[in-house]
């Protein structure tokens, strides 16, 4: 590299950042997510408090998300973490299966349980989550409510009595596992919620729903189409 490509910093000659390569990495990782086909609820989203988002999910009206490089790296990190825990559970002698389909028709729910273990002659579910340090520190006596709903679906659909939501701190790799037991009462509430969304005659108005400020339902407009997205 020529001298003109060098920069002066703290009295020393240093290489500049390779911005072009940073951009190439971003470009190669950027992609468009899958289209939501509709007709069912994704187990991973059914614990969401936003009825508007669940309605859009169920009716296949959400535009596919554009996934940037940073988001793709986060997803890939999650996949690598899952591979690690598969190896851990196998070493412990508890591993039975992973990505176990958990689909039913009434209500229409589709999902995959992260892990099914076999401990003391009984099946045990693990739902694996990675979380940043701030979120990890806020977890005290209970798991996040949407994750509790998610694992309740798996426990009831797969008819397994007990499981755990495992959080790994992405900054420190510390671990917390919150016990979850199959609950008929909680399952009935999930079923009622799904049936309520299915029976809605129109999209809930923004003013009538509770959701996070980054909720995908915010960007939806009735006249949106997939043109220019795909």
C-alpha positions as CSV (number, residue, x, y, z in Angstrom):
1,X,0.0,0.0,0.0
2,X,1.3,3.4,-0.9
3,X,2.3,6.1,1.6
4,X,-0.8,8.1,0.5
5,X,-3.0,5.4,1.9
6,X,-1.6,5.9,5.4
7,X,-2.9,8.3,8.0
8,X,-1.1,10.1,10.8
9,X,-2.4,9.3,14.3
10,X,-0.7,10.1,17.7
11,X,2.6,10.7,15.8
12,X,2.5,7.2,14.3
13,X,1.7,6.1,10.8
14,X,-1.4,3.8,10.9
15,X,-3.4,2.0,8.3
16,X,-6.9,3.5,7.6
17,X,-10.0,1.4,8.0
18,X,-11.0,-0.8,5.2
19,X,-14.3,0.8,4.6
20,X,-14.8,-0.8,1.3
21,X,-14.5,-4.3,2.9
22,X,-16.8,-3.3,5.7
23,X,-19.4,-2.3,3.1
24,X,-18.8,-5.6,1.1
25,X,-19.6,-7.6,4.3
26,X,-22.8,-5.6,4.9
27,X,-23.9,-6.0,1.3
28,X,-23.3,-9.8,1.1
29,X,-25.2,-10.3,4.4
30,X,-28.2,-8.1,3.6
31,X,-31.2,-10.0,2.4
32,X,-35.0,-10.0,2.4
33,X,-36.8,-12.2,4.9
34,X,-39.5,-14.7,4.1
35,X,-43.0,-13.8,3.2
36,X,-45.6,-14.5,5.9
37,X,-48.0,-16.9,4.1
38,X,-50.8,-16.6,6.7
39,X,-53.4,-19.0,8.0
40,X,-51.5,-19.8,11.2
41,X,-49.7,-18.2,14.1
42,X,-45.9,-18.5,14.6
43,X,-45.3,-19.8,18.1
44,X,-42.4,-17.4,18.5
45,X,-44.7,-14.4,18.0
46,X,-47.9,-15.6,19.8
47,X,-46.8,-14.1,23.1
48,X,-46.7,-10.6,21.6
49,X,-49.1,-8.1,23.2
50,X,-49.9,-6.4,19.9
51,X,-53.2,-7.8,18.5
52,X,-52.6,-5.8,15.4
53,X,-49.3,-7.6,14.7
54,X,-50.9,-11.0,15.4
55,X,-53.8,-10.2,13.0
56,X,-51.3,-9.2,10.3
57,X,-49.3,-12.4,10.9
58,X,-52.3,-14.6,10.7
59,X,-53.7,-13.0,7.5
60,X,-50.3,-13.0,5.8
61,X,-50.3,-9.2,5.5
62,X,-46.9,-8.4,6.8
63,X,-44.3,-7.2,4.3
64,X,-41.1,-9.2,4.3
65,X,-38.5,-7.6,6.4
66,X,-35.2,-6.3,5.0
67,X,-32.5,-7.9,7.1
68,X,-29.3,-5.9,7.4
69,X,-25.8,-7.2,8.0
70,X,-25.9,-6.6,11.7
71,X,-29.2,-8.4,12.1
72,X,-27.9,-11.3,10.1
73,X,-24.8,-11.6,12.3
74,X,-27.1,-11.7,15.3
75,X,-29.1,-14.5,13.8
76,X,-26.0,-16.4,12.9
77,X,-24.6,-15.9,16.4
78,X,-27.9,-17.5,17.7
79,X,-27.4,-20.5,15.4
80,X,-23.8,-21.0,16.6
81,X,-25.0,-20.7,20.2
82,X,-27.5,-23.5,19.5
83,X,-24.8,-25.7,18.1
84,X,-22.7,-25.2,21.3
85,X,-25.6,-26.2,23.6
86,X,-26.3,-29.2,21.5
87,X,-22.7,-30.3,22.1
88,X,-23.0,-29.5,25.8
89,X,-26.2,-31.5,26.2
90,X,-24.7,-34.4,24.3
91,X,-21.7,-34.4,26.6
92,X,-24.1,-34.4,29.6
93,X,-25.9,-37.4,28.2
94,X,-29.2,-35.5,28.2
95,X,-29.7,-34.7,24.5
96,X,-32.6,-36.3,22.7
97,X,-33.6,-34.0,19.8
98,X,-33.6,-30.4,18.5
99,X,-35.8,-28.1,16.3
100,X,-38.8,-30.4,17.2
101,X,-41.9,-29.5,15.2
102,X,-44.7,-28.3,17.4
103,X,-47.7,-27.8,15.0
104,X,-51.4,-28.1,15.6
105,X,-54.5,-27.1,13.6
106,X,-56.8,-25.8,16.4
107,X,-55.7,-23.2,17.0
108,X,-53.4,-23.0,14.0
109,X,-49.9,-22.8,15.6
110,X,-46.6,-23.6,13.9
111,X,-43.2,-23.7,15.7
112,X,-40.1,-25.6,16.5
113,X,-38.9,-26.3,20.0
114,X,-35.2,-25.7,20.4
115,X,-34.3,-28.8,22.4
116,X,-35.9,-31.8,23.9
117,X,-33.7,-33.4,26.6
118,X,-34.2,-36.7,28.5
119,X,-33.4,-36.3,32.2
120,X,-34.2,-38.9,34.9
121,X,-36.4,-40.9,32.5
122,X,-38.5,-37.9,31.7
123,X,-38.5,-35.5,28.7
124,X,-37.6,-31.9,29.4
125,X,-37.8,-28.9,27.0
126,X,-35.2,-26.2,26.7
127,X,-35.9,-22.9,24.9
128,X,-32.6,-21.1,24.3
129,X,-32.3,-17.3,24.2
130,X,-29.3,-15.0,23.9
131,X,-29.7,-11.6,25.5
132,X,-27.5,-8.5,26.1
133,X,-26.0,-7.7,29.5
134,X,-28.7,-5.1,30.3
135,X,-31.5,-7.4,29.6
136,X,-29.8,-10.3,31.4
137,X,-29.4,-8.2,34.6
138,X,-33.1,-7.3,34.5
139,X,-34.1,-10.9,34.6
140,X,-34.6,-11.8,38.3
141,X,-37.3,-14.2,39.4
142,X,-39.1,-14.8,36.1
143,X,-38.4,-15.1,32.4
144,X,-39.8,-12.7,29.8
145,X,-43.6,-13.1,29.5
146,X,-43.5,-13.7,25.7
147,X,-40.9,-16.4,26.2
148,X,-43.1,-18.0,28.8
149,X,-46.0,-18.1,26.4
150,X,-43.8,-19.7,23.7
151,X,-42.6,-22.5,25.9
152,X,-46.1,-23.1,27.2
153,X,-47.2,-23.9,23.7
154,X,-44.3,-26.4,23.3
155,X,-45.1,-28.0,26.7
156,X,-48.7,-28.5,25.8
157,X,-48.4,-29.4,22.2
158,X,-45.7,-31.9,22.9
159,X,-47.3,-33.0,26.1
160,X,-44.2,-32.6,28.2
161,X,-44.6,-31.6,31.9
162,X,-41.5,-29.5,32.5
163,X,-39.0,-27.3,30.8
164,X,-36.7,-24.3,31.1
165,X,-36.0,-21.0,29.4
166,X,-32.2,-20.7,29.2
167,X,-30.8,-17.3,28.8
168,X,-27.1,-16.8,27.9
169,X,-25.6,-13.3,28.4
170,X,-24.1,-12.3,25.0
171,X,-21.5,-10.1,26.8
172,X,-20.3,-12.4,29.5
173,X,-21.7,-15.9,28.6
174,X,-23.4,-16.2,32.1
175,X,-26.4,-18.4,32.2
176,X,-29.9,-18.3,33.9
177,X,-32.5,-21.0,33.4
178,X,-36.1,-20.3,34.5
179,X,-38.3,-23.4,35.3
180,X,-41.5,-23.7,33.4
181,X,-44.2,-26.3,34.1
182,X,-47.1,-27.3,31.7
183,X,-50.1,-25.3,32.7
184,X,-53.6,-26.1,31.4
185,X,-54.8,-22.6,32.6
186,X,-52.1,-20.8,30.7
187,X,-52.7,-22.9,27.6
188,X,-56.4,-22.1,27.6
189,X,-55.6,-18.4,27.7
190,X,-53.3,-18.9,24.7
191,X,-56.0,-20.8,22.8
192,X,-58.6,-18.1,23.6
193,X,-56.2,-15.3,22.4
194,X,-55.6,-17.1,19.1
195,X,-59.3,-17.7,18.5
196,X,-60.0,-14.0,19.3
197,X,-57.6,-12.9,16.6
198,X,-58.9,-15.4,14.1
199,X,-62.5,-14.1,14.6
200,X,-61.6,-10.4,14.3
201,X,-63.4,-8.9,11.2
202,X,-60.9,-6.1,10.6
203,X,-57.4,-4.9,11.5
204,X,-57.3,-3.4,15.0
205,X,-56.7,0.3,15.1
206,X,-53.3,1.6,16.3
207,X,-55.0,3.5,19.2
208,X,-56.6,0.4,20.6
209,X,-53.5,-1.8,20.9
210,X,-50.4,-2.2,23.2
211,X,-47.1,-2.8,21.5
212,X,-43.4,-1.9,21.5
213,X,-42.3,1.2,19.8
214,X,-40.4,-0.8,17.2
215,X,-43.4,-3.2,16.4
216,X,-43.6,-4.1,12.8
217,X,-47.3,-3.3,12.7
218,X,-46.5,0.4,12.8
219,X,-45.1,0.4,9.2
220,X,-48.1,-1.4,7.7
221,X,-50.5,0.6,5.6
222,X,-53.7,-0.9,4.0
223,X,-52.4,0.0,0.5
224,X,-49.0,-1.5,0.9
225,X,-47.8,-4.2,-1.6
226,X,-44.7,-6.3,-2.1
227,X,-43.7,-4.2,-5.1
228,X,-40.3,-2.8,-4.6
229,X,-39.6,-5.1,-1.7
230,X,-38.9,-8.4,-3.4
